[in-house]
Amino acid sequence: MIVELLTPVEQIARQSPSLVARHLEPLESESGKPFLPRYFHIGARGGDIPIRIGVFAAIHGDQPEGAYAIVRFIRLLESHPEIARGFALWFYPVCNPTGFEDKTRHSRNRKDLNREFWVKSCEPEVCLLEAEILDRSFQGIITLHTDDTSEGFYGIANGATLTRHLIEPALKAAEQFLPRDPRPKIDGFRARNGIVGERYPGVLSAPPEARPRPFEIILEVPSSPPSFLKECAFVAALSSILVEYRRLMGHAPNL
């Protein structure tokens, strides 16, 4: 299932000068060795040092839309490379490979991996991803989720001050395909115009002590719309975040 998902990206990586497949070490399991896929895309030079962004999906294995959206986004970058100009993008389309294969929220160890970060977890997927986040020192972390209780597209914003300048344009871009969730309370947290400012402890994020803080955005699609629309909404939001970040860095470097 993972191999089928990634076949188009593997084909691109074999031919593209911009995309490299650098998968993380296999994870031991009773049914084989599922790998944790990782891709690196370097955009055209847009400044002195590329802006490092990590994009993560399928930390819950029963939420494949984010993984397919990353594949679609990588294909978009190949045809429209200007979107990634000035960026070094790291993609992790399947952060819970055993859950993805089993179509379950939890990993095969029966753990909700999105509650295991920065709590000294022994889960191998979490340890690998924590090491990645520490090594890469991302300036932005974006995770993609599906919410079966949501009434529309929404986002959770944390981290650097500029996060709030990125989330609104991202939601507006996604509205081309999906409406926003209008509720004043989403997933138990207060929300305003589809933006939530709180999150559960232990979610995939930068370590609490990271300074300076990266921007951290969680994008959530509702489960009911067709998969194509959900993927397109994610891709539109991701494109918006890159374009807006580059614009902000050009006009407001002190944000």
N, C-alpha and C positions, 0 to 999 in steps of 0.2 A: 504493500500500500504506500509506504513512504517512497520506495523506489519509483513507483508509478507517478507519484506527485512530482518528484524532482527530475524526472527524465528531461523535460524541456529546459530546465536550468542547467543540467549537466551538459546538454548539447551546446548551450550558449557558452558555458565556461570553457569548453574545449576549443572554441573558435574566437572568443572575444578577447581583446587586449585589456578590457576594463574589469572583467569578472573572473574571480579565481575561486575554485572550490577548495576549502580547507576544513574538512570535517574533523570534529573532535573525536577522541579515542572511543572505541566501542564500549558499550555498557554491558556487563555480564548479566545474563538472564537465562532462565531454564529453557526458553524456546529459541535460543540463538544469541546474537550480539547486535541488537539494534544500535545504530550509530546516531550521534547527535549532529545533524547537518549544520554546516556553517559556510557562508559565502561572503567574499569580500569584493566590494565594487569601489573602484577609485574613479572619481569624476575628473573631468578636465581641470587644469589648474585655475583656481579662482582667487588666489591669494598666496601668502607665504606658507602657511601651514594648513592642510586640509582639516575641516571640521569633522570630528569623529562622532558618528551617530550609530547606535545599536538598535536594531528593530527585531522584536521577538514575537513569536506566535505559538499557539498550541501548547501553552503550559498546562492547559486542561485538554486532555486528549480527545474529548468529545466536542471540541470547538475547532473544526478543520477550516472554517472560512478564512481565518487569519493566515494560515499556511498557504492556502491557494491565492490569497491576495498578495502575499510576498512574491510568489511565482509570477503573478500577473504584473506586479510592480517592476520586478527585475526585467521582464520582457519590455515593459514601457521604457525603462532607462536605456535599453539597447537601441530603441528606435528614436528616442528623444534624449540624448545624452546631456543636453543643456540643463535638464532638471537637477542633475547631480553635480554640476560644476562647483568646484570648491569643497566637495565633501568626500570623506572616506566612510563608506557605509558598510556596516557589518550586519548580515542577515542571519537569523536563527529561526527558520520556519517551523521547526518541530522541536520544541523544548521538552516535551514529554513523549519520547518515541514509543514507549511501551503502551501508554494510555492511548496514543494515536492509533497504534495498530489494533488495540482492543476496543477502540471507540468508547473509552471510559474517561470520566473526569480525572480520576486518580491514576497514579502510576501503578505498575504491576506489584509494587510494594504496598499498595493500598494507602498511599499518601497523597494528600492534596499538595502538590509541589508549590503552589502559589501561596502557601502559608509557612514555607520552610526557609525563606531567605533571611540571612543574617541572624539566625538563632542557633548557630553551631550545628546545623543539620548534617547528618551522615548520608543523606540521599545522594547517590552519585551524580544525577542530573544537576542537582542544585550546586554541588561542589564544583562541577565543571563550569557552570554558568557564573557562579560567584568569582571563580578565578579569572574568567574572561572579562567580567566587568571591572575587576581590579586591574588587570593587565592593560586593558584598552583605555582606561580613564576616559570614558565616553563623556562628551559634552552634551549629549542628549540621549535619552532612553525612551523608546516608544514600544508599547506592548499592545497586541491586538487580541480582543476577546469577543465572545458572543454571550449575550445575556438573555436567557429564556423568560425573564420576567419584564424585560424592557418593552416600552411602547414606541421606541424610536432610537436613533443614533445618539450617543452621548459620549462625553469625555471626562476623564478624571485628571486634574492638573495638580502637579506638585513640583518641588525643586526650585530651580532658579527663578528670579523675578520675571524674566522674559517669558516664562511659560504661559502666563495669562495673555500675552500678546500673540501667541501661536495657536492656542486652542480655539479661539473664536473663529478665525479664518478657516481653520481645519474643519470645524463643524459646518460652517457655511458652505464650504466646498463639497462636503459629503451630502448636503441637502439636495444636490442635483439628482441624487439617487434614492435617498431615504430621508424621511422627516426626522426632526429631533424629538427626543423624549421630552414632553412638556411638563412632566410632573415636578412638584416642589420637593419631593423626596424620592430618591432613586437608590435602590439597593440598601435602604436603611439610612442613607445620608442625605443631608440637605442639598438641594440642587437649584440652580438658577439658569434658566435658558439652556438646559442640557449640559451644564458644567457642574461637576462635583469637585469639592476641594478636600475631601477626606478619602481615606482608603483603609482597607483591612491591614492589620500588622502581618508581616512576613511575606508580602507580595514581592514579586520580582522588581528590583529597584537598585539604585546605587546604595552602597553601605551608608549607614547613618552618619558616620564621621567624615564622609567625603567632602572636601573643600577644594575648590569652589563647587557648589552644588550644580549638577547638570540639570537641564530641564527634563522633566519626567511627565510623559503623557500616556494615559491608558485610553485607548479607543474601544468603544463597545458598540456592536451592532445587535439589533433584535434577532431572535432566532427564526421568526416566521416568514420574512420576505424571501424571494428566490435567491439562491446562492450568487447568481451573477450580479444582482444589485448590491448585495452585501460586499462582494469583492470590489466592485467599482467604487462603492462609498469609501472603503478603506484606502484604495489607491488614490482617490481624489484628495482625501485628507492627508495622506503621506506626502503627496506632491506639494500640497499647500504648505505644509510645515517646512519643507526644504526651501521653497521659494521665499516664504515669509522670513525664515531665519536669516537667509542670505541678505534680504532687504534690510532687516533690523541691524545686522552687523555692519552694513554699509552706511546706515544713517544714524544709528544710536549705539556706538561701541561701548558706551558706559552702562548699558542696561544690565 
